[in-house]
Amino acid sequence: MPKKVLVGKVTSDKMDKTRRVEITRRLRHPLYGKYYSRRMVCHVHDESNESGQGDMVEIIESRPLSKTKRWALVRIVEKSREVDVAALKAARDQAAENLASES
């Protein structure tokens, strides 16, 4: 039986070599016809820590790697374009401190 391959969005990259990926799908209600969303959360093994929060990734089923990890990263489909405002402010403050200490 072939292994499942899915595409989802990385929602957390705080763990080392592990990513939390959400796969969302839209279903149609059988009686009322209204569309609603369902999501599946997978813990994915990312050996080289190459994916980040907000990235779209392709994952594949694998053998159990830990208590929760059952998926492995295949490739990054699309990198995130979100800007980390906190990191930008920290870099700006650090640059200001360096300038003040040189003067």
N, C-alpha and C positions, 0 to 999 in steps of 0.2 A: 504494500500500500504506500503511495507516495506521501511525502511529508507536506504538511500545510505551509503555504507561503502567504504572509499577510503584510499589509502596509499600514503603519500607524504613526502617531505623533509622540515624540518623547516628552513626557511631562515631568520627569525628574532625572537629574544626572548627579545627584549628591553622593551616591554610593560608588565605591571603586569597582570598576569592571562590570557594573550592573546598571541597567537603565530601566525606568518604568515607562512602558509604552501603552497608550490607549488606542484601541481600535474602535471607531464608532461606525455604526451602520443605521440606516433609516429603514424602518419597516412600515408596512401598511396594515392598519387594523383590519381583521377579516370581516367584521360586521359593519363598522362605521366608516371605514375607508380613510380615516384620518392617519397621517403619517406621524410617527413618533421615533425617537432615537433610543438606541441601545448601545452600551459600550462594554468592551471587554478590556481588562487590565492585564498586561503580561509583564513579567520581569524577564529582561533580556540580557544575555551575556555579551558584553562588548570588551573583548580582550585588550584592545589598545586605547580605550577611552576616547575614541575619535568622534562620537556623536555628542551633541549637546542639547540642552532644553529647547524645545520648539522645532527640532529637526523632524522631517518626515523620513522614516526608515523602513526598510524591507526586512522582515524577520522570518525565520524558518524554525519549525519544530526540531527539538534535539532531545537527547537523553537527559534525564534529570541531573542538573549540575549542582543544585542545592535544594533546600526545603521548598523554595518558591520558584526557582529558575528552571524553566522548561523550554526556553526559546533562545536562539542565537541570532546575532546581527549578521545580515547578508551584505547590505550596502546602505549608504545614505542616499536617499532619493533626492532630497532637497534640503539644503542648509537653511537654518532659521535666519531671518532678516531683522529680528527684534533687537533693539538697542538696550544694553544693560545700563540704565541711568545711574544706578548706584556705583558701578565700576567707573563710569566717566567722571562722576563727582569726586570719587576717591583719587583718581589720577590727577584731576585738576588741583585738588588740595595738596597732594604730594608735590606737584610741580611748583606750587606757590611756596611751600615750605623750603624746597631746595633753593629757590630764588632768594628767599629771605635770609637763609643761612649763608649764602655766598656773599651777600652784601655787607 
